[in-house]
Amino acid sequence: MQRWIISGVVGAGAEALLMFLILRHEPVVRAGQDGTFANDCCGTIKLGDGKMLLNDQQTVRYTVARDAVGPYILPRTYVGVVPYQGFDVDGTRSILKLRFDKLPAPTRIELYAGATAYRFTRRASH
């Protein structure tokens, strides 16, 4: 009887590890969102290959999805705005959606801080 219990526990652990590895390497949606978006108040958001680079300093992984309101970026951790200073990245706070104006090829990202919308517009490629 103990062998069946041990086998079950080992099997469940192996399955949990396999699911973790599969979900960790989930595919990145490609919808023409890669590029640099800028705001005079806060700096730049560079999107590429499922990673957002904030002011060339901090990287946060993200996924792209769509809900009833429209397309959005869902970062893996909270990304907020600190006016005239940059970004706040905090793993203890609830994640916020960053809204695209459209997909494919968005021209703007909106990030809300309370009722205030910070608009980041796409920079032309060099």
C-alpha positions in Angstrom: 0.0 0.0 0.0 2.8 2.4 0.8 4.4 1.8 -2.6 1.2 3.0 -4.3 1.2 6.2 -2.2 4.9 6.9 -2.8 4.4 6.2 -6.5 1.4 8.6 -6.6 3.3 11.4 -4.8 6.4 11.0 -7.1 4.1 11.0 -10.2 2.2 14.1 -9.1 5.5 15.9 -8.4 6.9 14.9 -11.8 3.7 16.2 -13.5 3.8 19.5 -11.6 7.4 20.0 -12.6 6.6 19.3 -16.3 3.7 21.7 -16.2 5.9 24.4 -14.7 8.5 23.9 -17.4 5.9 24.0 -20.2 4.2 27.1 -18.9 7.4 28.9 -18.2 8.3 28.7 -21.9 4.9 29.8 -23.3 4.9 31.2 -26.8 5.0 34.9 -27.3 2.2 36.4 -29.3 3.6 38.4 -32.3 1.2 41.1 -33.3 3.6 43.8 -34.6 3.9 45.3 -31.1 7.8 45.3 -31.0 9.3 48.8 -30.9 9.9 51.7 -28.7 7.2 53.8 -27.1 8.0 57.1 -25.3 6.4 59.6 -22.9 8.0 62.9 -21.9 7.1 62.4 -18.3 8.2 58.9 -17.7 10.7 57.7 -20.4 10.6 54.8 -22.8 9.1 51.3 -23.0 10.9 49.0 -25.5 9.0 45.9 -26.5 10.7 42.9 -28.1 10.3 39.2 -28.0 8.1 39.2 -24.9 10.3 41.5 -22.9 9.7 45.1 -22.1 12.7 47.3 -21.3 11.9 50.3 -19.1 14.2 53.3 -19.6 17.0 51.0 -20.8 17.4 49.8 -17.2 14.9 47.1 -16.1 13.4 44.2 -18.0 9.9 42.7 -17.4 8.5 39.8 -19.3 5.0 40.2 -20.7 2.2 38.6 -22.8 -0.2 40.2 -25.2 -3.9 39.5 -25.0 -7.3 40.9 -25.8 -10.4 41.4 -23.7 -13.8 43.2 -24.2 -12.1 46.6 -24.0 -9.3 45.8 -26.5 -5.7 44.6 -26.8 -3.3 44.9 -23.9 0.1 43.9 -22.5 0.1 41.9 -19.3 3.4 42.2 -17.5 4.6 39.4 -15.2 4.9 41.9 -12.4 3.4 45.3 -11.5 4.7 48.2 -13.8 3.5 51.7 -12.7 4.5 55.3 -13.4 6.4 57.6 -11.1 5.7 61.0 -12.7 8.9 62.8 -13.9 11.0 60.0 -12.4 10.3 56.9 -14.4 8.7 53.5 -13.6 7.9 51.6 -10.5 8.3 47.8 -10.8 7.0 46.0 -7.7 6.4 42.3 -7.3 4.1 42.8 -4.3 1.5 44.9 -6.0 -1.4 43.8 -8.3 -0.5 43.7 -12.0 -1.9 46.4 -14.3 -2.8 46.0 -18.0 -1.0 48.4 -20.4 -3.5 49.1 -23.2 -2.6 49.2 -26.9 -4.6 51.5 -29.1 -4.9 48.7 -31.7 -3.3 45.5 -33.0 -1.5 44.7 -35.2 1.1 47.5 -35.3 0.0 49.7 -32.3 1.0 53.3 -32.3 0.2 54.0 -28.6 0.3 52.3 -25.2 -1.7 53.7 -22.3 -0.7 53.1 -18.7 -3.1 54.2 -16.0 -2.1 55.5 -12.5 -5.5 55.9 -10.8 -7.6 58.1 -13.2 -4.6 59.5 -15.0 -3.6 58.0 -18.3 0.0 58.2 -19.4 0.3 57.8 -23.2 3.4 56.3 -24.7 3.6 56.9 -28.5 5.6 54.8 -30.9 8.9 56.2 -32.0 9.9 55.9 -35.6 12.5 53.2 -36.3 15.9 54.4 -37.2 
